[in-house]
Amino acid sequence: MDILGRRRFLSSAVLGTTATMVTATTIGSVAPEAVADPKLDVEAGAPDPNFVEGRITGIAGGLLIVTGSDRTLNQIHLTKATSVWKLHPTTADAAKVGDGLYARGVRMPDGTLAADAVWLNIVNIQVHITSIGRNVMHLDHHGDRIVGHVVTGTTAAVYNNTPAVSDLSLLEVGRHAQVIGAWRPDTNEVDVATVYSAA
Amino acid sequence: MAIVEWFASTQQAVVGGVLLWASWFKLVHRNASANARRSVLARIVGTERVGAAYRAVGVVEALLGLMLLAPPVLAVEAYAAAALSVGMLGYLAYGKRKAPDSSCGCLGEKHAPVRVRGFLRAGLLLVLSVFAATATEWWPVNSPFATVGLVIVELALVVALSPELDRRWLLPLRRWRVRRSHPLATHAVAVPVESTVRQLWTSAAYRSVVEQLSSDLLDHWDEGEWRLLTYAARTPSGQATAVFAVPRLAYEPDRVRVALVPEEKGVLV
């Protein structure tokens, strides 16, 4: 089924019903394994086995080879059920060699990670806005300059914790802001996903 | 050449003024000791001695500045200022190499790591000091307006090369420009996905299945007044896709709908 057909199918699945809540029994029995499933089985101080960070150093047949910041090598499987974020939700083929990566998933017996969710090049930075131009914001991050690119249709602003809007005209030069964005590898530039600021 | 002499004779006042200004931040400013600790100087002499060293630099700058401003024109004063500028360039080079995160600690209390502008400023003072060494009179008397204008232009140049002072003139200027016409105000108004996701999080429909969601947002599209969001889910009966329909143009989390569609192998992948 192509992507549009699948979307149509899923739309009718949710909009054809009037259910606003799914109880566990409508989707199957509540198996004891599911209830007993230990979500946090990591010892304090030990690395989380179900999490990987690093940069993609190779891609081989649907397998991402990732070198961590401590030089550990990880292999990550992506499936159709894996969410891939790279500035916006996208698909596995957006992953490129050189991209920074955070992945969460399930560790397989062979040591690879079957990823549930992958975030590519995601950054979360506290900045001051030093200047605003057309489609660009210049940011100061503890004395380091960062260029924040505004992506029309994607970049959103959250003012004073109110719902996100696409209107960026309340951003002010000199203000403190928090920026979630996608880093452009090996540059000081980010594409801005969400900017949090006071207004 | 009269004009060169006129230019040279003006430089004593400019260099002296800048040195006095620099010393003021080191000797009188209430945050002087904090500035000292953040400066490159702290890396050179150590944090215990940096306060004394910072003040010593301030005293040297103040003495030299006053000597340059005071009447007798002595070339040695200007050479001393040139030597100070050379030392400044060395200090900046050391800071750039060994302590790139430390502040210059030069002309203001604002944290300003060593950058190109710092080097240009020290270089400018060096050139002006060398000019001052060739001065013949204390203060040019024949064209007072031109002299004052020159001093203002040169001081403005020093200010422009001082990142510590940006928030006093550059940020207000940019703020004013952005207030007049905001460069980012032209974009079309649309509801960002981020906003829909936030609405989804507050809904009862989301809370009823959140324990079973395994992925972050997989896909999203619009269907009339609805925005549809999909997530992968791990249910007791196997893999599924959670589909949420969220009101796109209104904030009504109570209306959010959800369906869990079982993943049939080979059909829905």
Interface residues (C-beta under 8 A of the other chain):
Chain A: M1 I3 R6 R7 F9 L10 S11 A13 V14 L15 T17 T18 A19 T20 M21 V22 T23 A24 I27 G28 S29 V30 A31 E33 A34 T79 K80 A81 T82 S83 W85 H88 P89 D116 A117 W119 T130 S131 I132 G133 R134 N135 M137 H142 G143 V150 T152 G153 T154 T155 A156 V158 P163 A164 V165 S166 D167 L168 S169 L171 E172 V173 G174 A193 T194
Chain B: D101 H111 A112 P113 D166 R167 L171 R174 R175 V178 H182 P183 L184 A185 H187 A188 V189 A190 V191 P192 V193 E194 S195 R198 Q199 A204 A205 S208 V209 S214 S215 D216 L217 L218 D219 H220 W221 E223 W226 L228 T230 Y231 A232 T235 P236 S237 G238 Q239 A240 T241 V243 F244 A245 Y251 D254 R255 V256 R257 V258 A259 L260 V261 E263 V267 L268 V269
